[in-house]
Amino acid sequence: MSAAAGRAPLPAVPDTRRVPRFPLSVPADITVLRSGTSIPGRTITLGERGLGLVLAGEVHPGDVANLDFNLPDFGGRLQLKAVVRYQALLKCGLEFQSLTPQQQRLIEHWTRTKSVTNPNPAAPAAGLWTAVPPAETAAAVPVEVADKRDQHPWFQRAAVFILTGLLVLAGLYWWHWHQTWDELESQIPATKPLLQQSAAYVPAEVMQGHIIHKIDPIYPEAARRANIQGVVNLNVVVGQDGTVVEVRPISGPDELTPAAVEAVKWWRFQPYALNGQPVQVRTTLALDFRGN
């Protein structure tokens, strides 16, 4: 008998790239070692080689992370190291790294127990976790993710339709409000400023007799050295209480005008009465600047 004829057939090599996984829904924390960020999440599946998660954050294929989750019916928490193999939306798959013998036996025991209650782990309820190298991730992930996304296409279309409708309604409301406001503004008659509308003119010689507090202007030193002299004429509005509410220059040297305006702002007058009632009045004042 030849050696070939007496050689026992080699056992079939199992496909180690595709491993059954089983439903597992418990809170889980994942800490990405690259950034030190802790992300809460929930497990969705567990197999001997890895774990499926839904996370409240984003990870990237190749990230190394620490996992912390509870293994139901077996007591205690598992704290493992894993590497992200794929990520899509908020779902990701991780492959365990450097399991201790005790952790390996505990996970194997759990999955074998689950295989008794769920003899068909490859059914859609259980799914498959695929341990693929990063180069194949882009081709492997969309199959699983797309299937889950397409379960409720009508809901996605309804959400887009509702959002679009709300945006349209908001735009119409804003346009209507803007048009109404413009119409209201157009109906308001144009008015003159309050000071010009209510101030009665009183001659300067009359208001001179109403002055109760007067401050002389400070002669600007630069103007004095340049021998700049002259009279600064001001248009002044005096309020009902006798205070100066507005000062505007009419004429005079530009170098002297600011000093004249600043001085008159502090003047006080006895309120001017018209028909027994104090009123706002407008008058003119002249300040004469003469050098020594």
VOMISE-24547 format. One record per residue (C-alpha): residue in one letter; x, y, z. Coordinates in steps of 0.5 Angstrom, whole numbers, plus 500, padded with zeros to 3 digits. Layout:
N
AXYZ/...
//
This chain:
292
M500500500/S503507498/A504512503/A499516500/A494511501/G495510508/R495517510/A489519514/P485525510/L487532514/P481535518/A478541515/V480547517/P475552520/D474559517/T477563523/R475569520/R467569521/V465567528/P458566530/R456572535/F450572540/P445578542/L448581549/S444588551/V448591557/P451597558/A458598556/D464603557/I469604552/T476608553/V480609547/L487609548/R489613543/S485620546/G484617553/T476619551/S471615555/I465613551/P458610554/G455605550/R451598549/T453592547/I449588542/T452582540/L458578543/G462572540/E469568542/R473573538/G469580539/L464584541/G458589537/L457596540/V452602539/L456608542/A455615544/G461617540/E465616534/V471611534/H476609528/P478602525/G485601528/D483604535/V485600541/A481601547/N479598554/L472595554/D468594561/F462591561/N458586565/L457579563/P450576565/D448570569/F456569570/G457574575/G462580575/R465585570/L469584564/Q475589563/L478587556/K483590551/A480590544/V481593537/V476597533/R475593526/Y470597523/Q465603525/A459605521/L454611524/L454609531/K455602531/C462598531/G465592531/L471590536/E476584536/F479582543/Q486583544/S491579549/L485575553/T487572559/P486564560/Q480566565/Q477571560/Q477566554/R474561558/L469565561/I467568554/E467561551/H463558556/W458564555/T457563548/R457555548/T451556553/K448561548/S449556543/V444551546/T438556547/N440559540/P442553536/N442557529/P447563531/A448565524/A440567523/P439574522/A437575530/A444573532/G448576526/L456575524/W462578527/T467579521/A474580523/V477582517/P484586516/P483594515/A484594508/E478589507/T473593512/A471598507/A468592503/A465588509/V462593513/P456596508/V453589507/E451589515/V450596516/A446597509/D441591511/K440595518/R439602515/D434599510/Q429596515/H425602516/P426606509/W419609510/F421612517/Q427616514/R423619508/A417621513/A422624517/V425628511/F419630509/I417633516/L423637517/T422640510/G415642511/L417645518/L423649514/V418651509/L413653514/A418657518/G420661512/L413663510/Y412665517/W418670517/W416672510/H409674513/W412677519/H417682515/Q411684510/T406686516/W412690519/D414693513/E406695512/L406698519/E412702519/S409705512/Q403707516/I407711521/P407719519/A414722519/T416726525/K421731526/P426730532/L423731539/L428737540/Q426741534/Q418739534/S417742541/A422747542/A420754542/Y425760540/V427765545/P431771543/A438771546/E437777550/V431774554/M435767556/Q441771558/G436774564/H435766566/I442764567/I443762574/H449758573/K455759568/I462756567/D467760563/P470757557/I477755558/Y481758552/P485753549/E493754550/A494752543/A489757540/R492763545/R499762543/A497762536/N493769537/I487766535/Q481770537/G473771536/V466769537/V463762537/N456762536/L452756538/N445754538/V442751544/V436747547/V434748554/G430743557/Q424744561/D428743568/G433749565/T438744563/V442744557/V440738553/E443740546/V449745543/R450746536/P456750533/I453755528/S460759527/G466761530/P474759529/D474751529/E480752534/L475755539/T469751538/P470745542/A471749548/A465753548/V461747547/E464744553/A463750557/V455751555/K453744557/W454746564/W450752564/R443752568/F437756566/Q431758570/P426754567/Y422758561/A415758562/L409759557/N402760559/G404758566/Q408752564/P415750563/V417749556/Q423747552/V426753548/R431754543/T436760543/T443762541/L449764545/A455768543/L462766547/D467771546/F474769546/R480775547/G487774548/N490777554/
//
